[in-house]
Amino acid sequence: MPDVMQQYKVPPPEMFDEYDTGQYIPPPQAKEPDGRGGFKYAQFQATAPSPDGITFRADRNGFLMAVIKGLKLDGGYELRHEYASSAPFPKKDKQGNVIGTRNASSFGNYLRAFGLAARPTTQAEYESLARATAGMPCTVTIDWEAYNSETQTTVADKWEQFPEDPERPGCRQPFIEQDGKRFWARAGVKRFVDQVG
């Protein structure tokens, strides 16, 4: 009978002294008690990435968009990709019909979160201001999502859609189980908090 240790690669037991559970780090809880029996979005301090963590491309309507990779929340959680477009937000009436555009954009919100009240008008100005945020602090709210990469569908797009954590009242478990598979939560910026005032 052949020696199993020679037939297959089996690591020695000492390799399991510090078991590697993988790279997944659960996001912080997106909401906190509001003091009235409900929940409100929690605010987090974040730090912008280095200038090479911000790249630019056109959004689907041709407006300039910043792709921000590696925005870091205090506590170490890192957001993969955030997008800030210069496309104006739509202006809507009380029935929800679009009646024009507002003098605001997600790109403008990103800059204002760092206290930059500038009104860029050229691509070069937008890019220069975005890169100037490198290493600067800002305040954000986040929300959770889970994505099925096999079917390319969103499993959940809100913190509330994740199951309650039975061991921590008021918190959510950072995964959803569906069809025998586990889909892990990842966080994204819900809102860049305006610091211009």
N, C-alpha and C positions, 0 to 999 in steps of 0.2 A: 504494500500500500504506500503511495507516494506521500511525502511530507507536505501537509497543507501549506505550511509557511513558505515552502519553495514553489508551490504551484500558484499561489495567489499573493498579491501584495497586501499584507496585513500589517498595519502600523503597530509598533510596540506600545504597550499599555501606558508608558509615561507620556505619550503624546496627548493623552486625554486628561492630563492634570488640569489644564486650563482650556476648557472646551470652547471652541469658537462657534458662537451662535449665529454668525453671519453679520452682514453690514447694516441690517435694518435697525433704525432707531425710531421709535414711535414719536409722532409729533406731539407737542404740548396740547392740552385740552383747548379747543377753540373758544369755548364759552365758560362763563363762571356764573354763580348765583347772582341774581340782581337785587336780592334782599326783599323781594316781594313775592317770592314763590316761583319765579321764572328764571330765565337765563339771559345774559347779555354777552356780546362778543368781548373777549378779554383783549387787552392791549399789550403788545410786546415791543420791547426795544430791539431794533435790528441794526445791522451794519452793512453798508453797501460793499460790494466786492471791489477788487482792484480794477483799474481801467481795462485790463484785458478780459475781465469777466463781463463786460458790456459790449455787445455787438449790435449791428444795425441791419435792418432789411425792410422791405416794404410789407405792409399788412395786406390782407386780401383785397382791399379797396385802393391800394397804391399809396397809402399814407406812410410816413416814416414811423418805424417801430423799433424801440430798444428791446433787446433780449438780454435780460439780467440773469446771470448764472452765479449762484452761490451767495445770495443774500442770507446773512447769518442772524438768527435770533439769539438773544442772550440765553445762555444755557447750552449752546452748541448746535442746536438743530439748524440744518442748512436747507434752504429752499432751492429746488433744482432749477426751475426756469420761471421767471416772471416776465410778463410782456407789458410794455407801455407804448401805446400808439398815440400819434399826434392827431388822429381822426377826432373831430369835434363830437361830443356827446349829443344825441338827439334831444330836442325840446319837444315835450308832449303836452297835450291838453288834458283835462280832467278825465276824459274817456280813454286816454292812452294812445290817442292818435298822434303821429309825428307831425309837428307843425313848423319845424325848422331845426336849427342847431344852436347849441349853447356855446358860449365862449369858454369852454373847458374841455379837457381831454384827459385820458389816463396818463399820458406823458406829462402833462401839466401837473396832475396830482402827484406823480412821482417826484417831480422837482420841488413842489411845494412842501412835500413831506420832509425835505431836507432844509427847509427855510429859504429856498430860492424862489423869489417872486418874479424873476425875469420873464419876459414875453418874447421868446425866440421866434424869428420869422424865417430863418434859413436852416437848411439841413446842417450846415457847419455849426451854427449856434446851438441847435438841439444837441448835437453830438458832443460839443465842448462842455455844455452844462451837465449832461448825463455823466461824462467822465469825471467832472469835477466833484461828483458825489462820492467818489472812491474813498472807502474807509470812514465815511461820515455816518453818524447815527441818525435813525429815524424811528418813528413809531408806526406800527402796523396792527391790523387785526387780520386773523387768518380764518380759513375754513378748511375742512377736510374733504377729500375725495378718494374714491377707489376706482381703479380702472382694470378692465379685463383686456389684456393685450392680445389674447387669442382671437376674441370676437371683435376687438376694437370698439368696445362699448363701455360707457360709464356705468359702474355698478352703484355708486352713491356719489352725490355731489354736495352733501351737507353733513355737518357734524351730527345733527339730530338723526340721520338715517343709520348711524352705527349703533349697535346694541349697547344697552346700558351695562356698565361694569358692576357686577354684583358685589365685588369686594370694595368698591369705592363709590359710594352714593354720589350722584351728581356728575359722574364722569362716564365716558364712553370707552368701550373696548376699541383698540386701533385696528380692527379687522372686521370683515363681513364674511360669513360662510354662505356659499351659494353653490348648489349643484355639486356638493362634496369637495369644493375648493375654497381656499381661504384667500381673500383679497385684502391686502394691507392698506391702511390709510396713509395718505401723503398730504402734506399741507401746502396751501397756496395762499397768497395775499388776497384777502377779501377787500381791504381798503388801506390805502396809504393815508395816514392821518395828517391833515393839513397843519403845518407849523408856522404859516405866514401870519395868520391872525387878522 
